[in-house]
Structures are given as C-alpha cells and as structure tokens.
Amino acid sequence: MRASASLRRNSYRGSALPVTQQPSVASLRSLPSEKPEGSSLKNLETLVTENGVLEFPETDMEDDALQAAVQTMKRHKTITFEDIALSEGVKQSVYLDYLKWEIDTESAFLELPLTIVVLISFAMLAMNILHQEQLYTMETAIERDIIENANFAWSGHFGHKGILQVHSIADFWSWMRLGFLGLVVKPGWLYSEPAPDILGGPDMTSRPDMPTAWLFNGYERPAPVANEYLHYAKVISGIRMRQSVSGAGDFCVLPSLLDPALLSQWLAKPCFPSDLGLLSPEVHEAENFLGLQREEFLFPDLFTIQELTQQVLDMEDGCAYSNATGNACRCEWCSAGAQSLRPWIDEETSRVEISMVVYNAQYGSYTYVSVNFMFNRGGHIHSFIHCLSAFVNPFLRPGPELALTLVAATLWIGALLYALAAELTEIRGAIRNSNAGLRKALWEDYVGFYNMVDWSSIIVGSLAIGYYFQSRIAASAVNELLPSMIDASLKPDANYQSTVKEFFRAAEDMSKAKKDTELQLMFYPLIIMMRLFRSFEAQPRLALVSATLKTAAPDLGHFFMIFLCVYLCFVVSSLLFFGQDLESFSTMDRALHTSFLAMFGDWDWNAMTDVGMLRAAVWFWVFMVMMVLFMLNMLLAIIMDAYQMEKYKTSDATTLWQQILDMIERRRQYIRGERVRLTDVWKTFRRQYAGKEKAMLSSDQLLSVEYLVNTVTRMPEQQALRTMVHSLKRDDILTHGFMTEEQVNKHVEKTLGSMELKIKAILEDVEFINDKLDFFDRLLAPGDAEYDFYFGADGQSHDQASRLWIYNSITAISEELQQNFVRGIQRIGTWQDEFECEFMFTLCERRTERRRLRSRSSDLKIARSRRSWRMACASLSNCWHKAWKPCRSCQMLWRAWTKKSDAC
C-alpha cells in the first residue's frame, strides 16, 4: 500500500547537508566492507522485502548508539494504510467524507439508466409529435414550386426568369401577375408543352377539345378543385399582400460644405432610410409580422383568374387605367382617400410580404407560406421564402404509434417530477442541517454545478411543456376558425373578408407559437447531455472525457486567451479586407462565422479573389499557418496530453460491466448478511448527530474498527477495516494528487541526487576520521618525532601539561567520532524514510503499476536507487569500523598513560 508520507516528511526535510560533487559508483564500490579483526561489533545488516521495503533484522546489537539509531529508523519506518487504521484510527471527517462520496457516486451511477431513458423517451416523444420529416416534405415542395415554377419573361411556353431574378418594381409585378398568381390559382388541368418543329411529333395542342378538368373515382368535384395547390393541398384563405414602409423625412446625408437648399433642389425628392435588405434576408426578418400595412387580399373563391389579374394591374398603376377607362378600381388601398392615383408599391416600400395558409389533408397540417421581398436603399430587391407548419392534432395517429407516444410522454413527465422531488428533498435537508439562515444554507450546502444542471433540466422541460400547450392552444384557435372559413369559402358573403383576416391572425399566432416550441425543445437535449456527464463521472472509464477536459482546463484557459486574441485580429482583418466585396465578411458576426468555417476547410476561394488573387492569397496563407497549422494543432496537443494522462490513470480502473457486477455482488452480500449498506452507516452517524450533517462531517474524532463494529448494527469487522483503509487512500489521493510518468521520473532523479549528496557527506566524515587515524597512528608509533616529544624516548611524559593536552584531545576526538557515527546512522535512516515514503510506496503500491513501471526506464532508476542504498549501508559499516578502531586505541592509550603517570 502507498505510504502516508505526509506524516513524516518533516523528519528529513529539515536537515541541511552540504552540496558537493556527487561520488562515482566506482568510488563507492571501492570502499572496504570487511569488519576489522578483533572488533566485537556486528555489521549493519539489512534486507529488502518483496515489496521493496527496507527492513532491519531483529538481532542483538552490542553498541548502544547503533541500537538507538536502528530504533529511530524503525520509528521512521513507513506503515501501510491498514496499519494506520488499526493502530491510530481514522478521523471521522475523513471517513464520513469518503462514505458521502461513495454514496453520491453510486447514486449518480444508478441515475445513468434513468437519464438514458429520459433521453430516449424525450426523443421518441418529440419525433412522434413534431414529425419533422413530414413538415420538411411539405415546406420544401412549396418553396421549390415557387422558386422553380413561378416564372415570368415568357417566350412561348417557357419563362426565362423566376423569383431570384426580381430586381426592380416592374420585375416584381411581372412575377406576381405572370408567375405566382397563375401558379397558385390554376384555371384548369395543365398539359405538357408543345413539341418543337425539329422533333416533328404530335403534341397536346394539336388535339382539340382537351378537357380542362377530370372527375376521378371518389371525387365529389372535378380536379383541379377550387383553391387546389400542388394537387394535395388547398389554399384556405386566399392570398394576402401587405408591406412595410419607411416614411419620408429629412434624412438625406449631404456634404456639409454645400448649400442644403441647393442640394435639396437638385435631389428633388426626400430620402426614405431603411435597414431592411442590407444583406441577404434571414429567418427572423420573415417572421416579423409587426408594422405591416397597405393590406390587400386576392380571393380565388370570389373572383376568377382574369379578375384577380385585373386587381394586380390596378395595384401596379394605382388604378390609373381603370379610372381613365371608367372601370371600377379593384385595389382597395389605391382607391381609398386622396391617394387614388398612387401605385401600391412606391419608393417608400421596404418590404413586401405575400402570404397564404395552405392546408394539407394528407398529413393533417397547416402551412403558413410567406414570400418576402426586401427593398434595400441600394436599389436591390432580396427575395426570401419562409414556411411555418403545424399539425391539426399530433395525436391523430395510428394506434401503435399513439401508444408509443403516450408511453414516452409518461416516462418523460415522470422523470421531470422525480427530478423535481429529489431537488426539493435535497433543499429541505440542506435547510434542516444548517444552523444559518435560508440563503446562507442554500449557498453553502446546496448550490453546486450539477444541482444547477438538474434545475435547468426541470425548468427547460417545464417551459417546453408550457410552450407546447401554448402552440396547441394556438392551433386549436385555427381549428375552431376552419369551419367558418370553409363555410365562407363555399358560400361567400359580406363577412368573408373579416373572417379571412381573423383566420390569418390566428395562423400567425400558431406559426410563432410552433417556432417558439421548437426552439425551446432544442435546448433540452443539451441539458440532458450535462446530466449524462454527471452519471459518466461515477464510472472511471466513462469519465475519461470529462476528466480530460478538467485536467486540460487550466491549459485550455490560457490557450484560448491567446487563441481568441489572434482569432479576433484575423476576423477584424477579414472584415476590413473582404467586407466591401463579400457578404460573408461584411459584418462582424458574419466574419466570425465565415472565419471559423475557413479553419475547418469550408471557404469560397473564387469569391475571395474578388479583392485580388495575390492579396487574398497573402491573407489566406497567413490565416491558415497561424490558425490551422499552429493554433488548432496546439489545441489538439493540449487535449491529447491531458487525455494520455487520464488514460494512464484509468488503465487499471474498473470497467463498466465489472462495476455493475460488483454492485450486484455487494447486493447479494447484503442479503446474506455479510456486509451492511453504506447508507446504513451514514444513517447511524446521522442519528448520533440528530441529522446535523455539517457538524458530523467536521468532527475530527478518531474512529476505530471496534467502534464501527459496535456502533453500526451488523457491520462485519472486515468491512469496517476495508472502508477505513479506502477512506485513508482517498484522503491521500486528494491531498497529494496523482503523479504522472514525467513527474515520477523527475522525482526519481531528484531523490537519487539527494541520496548521492548525502553519501558524499558521509564520505567526507570518513575522510575526517582517516585524518584522525593518521594522527593517532603517528602518536602511538614509537620513534616518531611527536611521540618522542610527548612521551620521550623512554615513553615518559615530559610534563603535566602534555599529559593534560593528550587527555583533552583524546576525549574531544572520541566524542566527535561518536557523534559523526550517530549522525551517519540517522542520515541513513532519513534516506530510508525518504526513499520509501516518496518513491517506493508512491510508485509500487499496486502490482499493476509495478508491472507497468518495469517496462519503462523508471525501473532502471529504481534498481539504481536500490544499489545506491546498499552501497550507502556498506559505507556506513566501513565508517563504523574505522571509527571504532581509533576509539579503542584511544582507550588503550589512555590506560597506558594513566599507568605511566601513576608510576611517575
């Protein structure tokens, strides 16, 4: 097991050693290791266990200093988590924090199937209610028909222009009268076009008296029936035309140095500013139904195609021809008030909307068709077609599909209610367990990221239900008006136009409500995605993605600061460089989007060359090198580095299936009475603290195995010990984190360098001892000059001062040698503590980690460290023997000196 090194790190970090050059391995190996003859001391024997732990055999030691040093080393010896749990116990805060984490993790893991069921049920419910494929079919058919078949500029039987070629007011009226009106209001059954002369074959025009209508089997009236559109749909309320205008005013931008009156006389008309149509129209502009006026209706139920064409002509010329010929004006706005000779479209017009409501009985749906023309003040006209559809009743489906929809709706709504009940229960518990106020209790004990995710899912889901009911209410309003609209269509009366107006307003509300519902439903799967990540974090293999993002978050934060700055520089550059020539770069938001697409390979090079091929190439190359080759690859490198680290951590983690099997086995053990549930342990402590979880989690009381067994009912001793050990492991991981392979290598190098420096310090002590030995060898050798000086040729001291000097020198040297020896023993003990605490048990706790490390270069460093440790022991043994020899010599010398002194 991993060592709890933090408990003993201060024992060696406080020692300061001299930093010298590292000794070579050869110098260490050259140290003598034999014990001198005549010495009564034993060598300092050591052994390394299978787990790499350094042990000292329990043998009798004759020297007190050596025995004390070994005992010190044993006190510093690293113990396992199990030893700590048995001898010292575990803090209650650590143990209960582990229990809470285990319970929350298991609860989050068990929510994974529920979250998947919620996602599947919501997807099935949304697909069965919305039926987007059917709506796409109808809307696409209408849009393509208007774009491809509403043509003008006819030459024979072929129209050369369509809605995309409407570039002037005259083009609009040509398209409206010759293309759109005849497309929607069909006078009869259409046949194929005649064959050209070069083909020479017969055609339908050569056949006289072809029927204009057909009564097919089951039809009540011949086809095409009145108001029929695209064979399978019907136009309900005719065609409505309206527009938005910008009033005239003194808004002209004129040079300040010129006379305004002169310029006004030169312009000879006011200005009509408008922001509509500056760029290609977007959806939100077509969905804006406010501020539209000059409303005109074309009623196929009331008038023939010729009469409708005459009405369009009157709108174009402001009834000028009708007034000149004495005919009735069919344009209501043109003939109203003093503006009788004013065309319906003039230079004040900024937007024209042509709308109709189409009902398709094949799918049971309404489609609000809006054909928009945006008149910008540059003189160009943008065209845009937008369709909004809704079903009459989405539950009018076949039996199996309806049953599946109801089951999905029940599961989804039940999951929302369950989540709401769980969050309210958690809020109540947080309030009850806190002694502070409501606001502080919620902020400190409840508010969290995933709590906000749960509330987001509840709120967004509730809003989706609310918006759906709102859309159904709006659709029901249209359904209620449909019978009266049908009656007015079959039997037109004076109230026909008012009924049509009311029906159009209801159709607009239905369209907007349906769009809001789809937008609200779009957000809900994103919230479910966050809930899935919460459940994934409970399983190490599934949490790999979220763990990678968390690990890479600091680097990603710093990277995106650089990325965004560089990216914004390119965006502004593209806006200034291409904005005048390319619509996709003309505004800041469009430039942001277009530049982002360009990073991933989506660009229009032919359009970019409008500013010049060389200029565009320079910008494009710089952009690609900086953003793609550098920035995106750096982003990928950051993510892959974090992924590799997290993958290394989870290489031995439990798989999803194994975790499921473990949970099943724990359940079986609980049934057999071999273990208790962790929730039961948690509830036991809650009862002791009267439900005050905050006080319970902050207590530092030491828990023992016996205490847990006696306190928790039916809790086995093995489970108590196992949970305590796991709590210590988790606390150690939270305190010290996880060491990557790079960090391991750096730590090994640092540890080896520190050990070699300490060995060098011991060798310096050995050199000092050798110097003292040389002195005593000279002192005890007869015939030496110093020997003769102190003792004389006959071995007698010259004077009392010499004898006192020798006595003091021997005493000081003996004490210094003994201190050096004890310090050396303590250093070796410190190495052992540092090596085991900081390396052996950090790296070799698990067998799988040992196997993995042995296949890398780290194992060579482990072996090198062990060799250094054994050589350090050998050098200590030699140091002891060399230190003991002069000490004995000093004692013999002192005895001889005292004898000679007494004799004198």
Rosetta blueprint (number, residue, H / E / L):
1 M L
2 R L
3 A L
4 S L
5 A H
6 S H
7 L H
8 R L
9 R L
10 N H
11 S H
12 Y H
13 R H
14 G L
15 S L
16 A L
17 L L
18 P L
19 V L
20 T L
21 Q L
22 Q L
23 P L
24 S L
25 V H
26 A H
27 S H
28 L H
29 R H
30 S L
31 L L
32 P L
33 S L
34 E L
35 K L
36 P L
37 E L
38 G L
39 S L
40 S L
41 L L
42 K L
43 N L
44 L L
45 E L
46 T L
47 L E
48 V E
49 T L
50 E L
51 N L
52 G L
53 V L
54 L E
55 E E
56 F L
57 P L
58 E L
59 T L
60 D L
61 M L
62 E L
63 D L
64 D H
65 A H
66 L H
67 Q H
68 A H
69 A H
70 V H
71 Q H
72 T H
73 M H
74 K H
75 R H
76 H L
77 K L
78 T L
79 I L
80 T L
81 F H
82 E H
83 D H
84 I H
85 A H
86 L H
87 S H
88 E L
89 G L
90 V E
91 K E
92 Q H
93 S H
94 V H
95 Y H
96 L H
97 D H
98 Y H
99 L H
100 K H
101 W H
102 E H
103 I H
104 D H
105 T H
106 E H
107 S H
108 A H
109 F H
110 L H
111 E H
112 L H
113 P H
114 L H
115 T H
116 I H
117 V H
118 V H
119 L H
120 I H
121 S H
122 F H
123 A H
124 M H
125 L H
126 A H
127 M H
128 N H
129 I H
130 L H
131 H L
132 Q H
133 E H
134 Q H
135 L H
136 Y H
137 T H
138 M H
139 E H
140 T H
141 A H
142 I H
143 E H
144 R H
145 D H
146 I H
147 I H
148 E H
149 N H
150 A L
151 N L
152 F E
153 A E
154 W E
155 S E
156 G L
157 H L
158 F E
159 G E
160 H E
161 K E
162 G L
163 I H
164 L H
165 Q H
166 V L
167 H L
168 S L
169 I H
170 A H
171 D H
172 F H
173 W H
174 S H
175 W H
176 M H
177 R H
178 L H
179 G H
180 F H
181 L H
182 G H
183 L H
184 V H
185 V L
186 K L
187 P L
188 G L
189 W L
190 L L
191 Y L
192 S L
193 E L
194 P L
195 A L
196 P L
197 D L
198 I L
199 L L
200 G L
201 G L
202 P L
203 D L
204 M H
205 T H
206 S H
207 R L
208 P L
209 D L
210 M L
211 P L
212 T L
213 A L
214 W E
215 L L
216 F L
217 N L
218 G L
219 Y L
220 E L
221 R L
222 P L
223 A E
224 P L
225 V L
226 A L
227 N L
228 E E
229 Y E
230 L L
231 H L
232 Y L
233 A E
234 K E
235 V E
236 I L
237 S L
238 G L
239 I E
240 R E
241 M E
242 R E
243 Q E
244 S E
245 V E
246 S L
247 G L
248 A L
249 G E
250 D L
251 F L
252 C L
253 V L
254 L L
255 P L
256 S L
257 L L
258 L L
259 D L
260 P H
261 A H
262 L H
263 L H
264 S H
265 Q H
266 W H
267 L H
268 A L
269 K L
270 P L
271 C E
272 F L
273 P L
274 S L
275 D L
276 L L
277 G L
278 L L
279 L L
280 S L
281 P L
282 E L
283 V H
284 H H
285 E H
286 A H
287 E L
288 N L
289 F L
290 L L
291 G L
292 L L
293 Q E
294 R E
295 E E
296 E E
297 F E
298 L E
299 F L
300 P L
301 D L
302 L L
303 F L
304 T L
305 I H
306 Q H
307 E H
308 L H
309 T H
310 Q H
311 Q H
312 V H
313 L H
314 D H
315 M H
316 E H
317 D H
318 G L
319 C L
320 A H
321 Y H
322 S H
323 N H
324 A H
325 T H
326 G L
327 N L
328 A L
329 C L
330 R L
331 C L
332 E H
333 W H
334 C H
335 S H
336 A L
337 G L
338 A L
339 Q L
340 S L
341 L L
342 R L
343 P L
344 W L
345 I L
346 D L
347 E L
348 E L
349 T E
350 S E
351 R E
352 V E
353 E E
354 I E
355 S E
356 M E
357 V E
358 V E
359 Y E
360 N E
361 A L
362 Q L
363 Y L
364 G L
365 S E
366 Y E
367 T E
368 Y E
369 V E
370 S E
371 V E
372 N E
373 F E
374 M E
375 F E
376 N L
377 R L
378 G L
379 G L
380 H L
381 I E
382 H E
383 S E
384 F E
385 I E
386 H E
387 C E
388 L E
389 S E
390 A E
391 F E
392 V L
393 N L
394 P L
395 F L
396 L L
397 R L
398 P L
399 G H
400 P H
401 E H
402 L H
403 A H
404 L H
405 T H
406 L H
407 V H
408 A H
409 A H
410 T H
411 L H
412 W H
413 I H
414 G H
415 A H
416 L H
417 L H
418 Y H
419 A H
420 L H
421 A H
422 A H
423 E H
424 L H
425 T H
426 E H
427 I H
428 R H
429 G H
430 A H
431 I H
432 R H
433 N L
434 S L
435 N L
436 A L
437 G L
438 L H
439 R H
440 K H
441 A H
442 L H
443 W H
444 E H
445 D H
446 Y L
447 V L
448 G L
449 F H
450 Y H
451 N H
452 M H
453 V H
454 D H
455 W H
456 S H
457 S H
458 I H
459 I H
460 V H
461 G H
462 S H
463 L H
464 A H
465 I H
466 G H
467 Y H
468 Y H
469 F H
470 Q H
471 S H
472 R H
473 I H
474 A H
475 A H
476 S H
477 A H
478 V H
479 N H
480 E H
481 L H
482 L H
483 P H
484 S H
485 M H
486 I H
487 D H
488 A H
489 S H
490 L H
491 K L
492 P L
493 D L
494 A L
495 N L
496 Y H
497 Q H
498 S H
499 T H
500 V H
501 K H
502 E H
503 F H
504 F H
505 R H
506 A H
507 A H
508 E H
509 D H
510 M H
511 S H
512 K H
513 A H
514 K H
515 K H
516 D H
517 T H
518 E H
519 L H
520 Q H
521 L H
522 M H
523 F H
524 Y H
525 P H
526 L H
527 I H
528 I H
529 M H
530 M H
531 R H
532 L H
533 F H
534 R H
535 S H
536 F H
537 E L
538 A L
539 Q L
540 P L
541 R L
542 L L
543 A L
544 L H
545 V H
546 S H
547 A H
548 T H
549 L H
550 K H
551 T H
552 A H
553 A H
554 P H
555 D H
556 L H
557 G H
558 H H
559 F H
560 F H
561 M H
562 I H
563 F H
564 L H
565 C H
566 V H
567 Y H
568 L H
569 C H
570 F H
571 V H
572 V H
573 S H
574 S H
575 L H
576 L H
577 F H
578 F H
579 G L
580 Q L
581 D L
582 L L
583 E H
584 S H
585 F H
586 S L
587 T L
588 M H
589 D H
590 R H
591 A H
592 L H
593 H H
594 T H
595 S H
596 F H
597 L H
598 A H
599 M H
600 F L
601 G L
602 D L
603 W L
604 D L
605 W H
606 N H
607 A H
608 M H
609 T H
610 D H
611 V H
612 G L
613 M H
614 L H
615 R H
616 A H
617 A H
618 V H
619 W H
620 F H
621 W H
622 V H
623 F H
624 M H
625 V H
626 M H
627 M H
628 V H
629 L H
630 F H
631 M H
632 L H
633 N H
634 M H
635 L H
636 L H
637 A H
638 I H
639 I H
640 M H
641 D H
642 A H
643 Y H
644 Q H
645 M H
646 E H
647 K H
648 Y H
649 K H
650 T H
651 S H
652 D H
653 A L
654 T L
655 T L
656 L H
657 W H
658 Q H
659 Q H
660 I H
661 L H
662 D H
663 M H
664 I H
665 E H
666 R H
667 R H
668 R H
669 Q H
670 Y H
671 I H
672 R H
673 G L
674 E L
675 R L
676 V L
677 R L
678 L H
679 T H
680 D H
681 V H
682 W H
683 K H
684 T H
685 F H
686 R H
687 R H
688 Q H
689 Y L
690 A L
691 G L
692 K L
693 E H
694 K H
695 A H
696 M H
697 L H
698 S H
699 S L
700 D L
701 Q L
702 L E
703 L E
704 S L
705 V H
706 E H
707 Y H
708 L H
709 V H
710 N H
711 T H
712 V L
713 T L
714 R L
715 M L
716 P L
717 E H
718 Q H
719 Q H
720 A H
721 L H
722 R H
723 T H
724 M H
725 V H
726 H H
727 S H
728 L H
729 K H
730 R H
731 D H
732 D H
733 I H
734 L H
735 T H
736 H H
737 G L
738 F L
739 M L
740 T L
741 E H
742 E H
743 Q H
744 V H
745 N H
746 K H
747 H H
748 V H
749 E H
750 K H
751 T H
752 L H
753 G H
754 S H
755 M H
756 E H
757 L H
758 K H
759 I H
760 K H
761 A H
762 I H
763 L H
764 E H
765 D H
766 V H
767 E H
768 F H
769 I H
770 N H
771 D H
772 K H
773 L H
774 D H
775 F H
776 F H
777 D H
778 R H
779 L H
780 L H
781 A L
782 P L
783 G L
784 D L
785 A H
786 E H
787 Y H
788 D H
789 F H
790 Y H
791 F H
792 G L
793 A L
794 D L
795 G L
796 Q L
797 S L
798 H L
799 D L
800 Q H
801 A H
802 S H
803 R H
804 L H
805 W H
806 I H
807 Y H
808 N H
809 S H
810 I H
811 T H
812 A H
813 I H
814 S H
815 E H
816 E H
817 L H
818 Q H
819 Q H
820 N H
821 F H
822 V H
823 R H
824 G H
825 I H
826 Q H
827 R H
828 I H
829 G H
830 T H
831 W H
832 Q H
833 D H
834 E H
835 F H
836 E H
837 C H
838 E H
839 F H
840 M H
841 F H
842 T H
843 L H
844 C L
845 E L
846 R L
847 R H
848 T H
849 E H
850 R H
851 R H
852 R H
853 L H
854 R H
855 S L
856 R L
857 S L
858 S H
859 D H
860 L H
861 K H
862 I H
863 A H
864 R H
865 S H
866 R H
867 R H
868 S H
869 W H
870 R H
871 M H
872 A H
873 C H
874 A H
875 S H
876 L H
877 S H
878 N H
879 C H
880 W H
881 H H
882 K H
883 A H
884 W H
885 K H
886 P H
887 C H
888 R H
889 S H
890 C H
891 Q H
892 M H
893 L H
894 W H
895 R H
896 A H
897 W H
898 T H
899 K H
900 K H
901 S H
902 D H
903 A H
904 C L
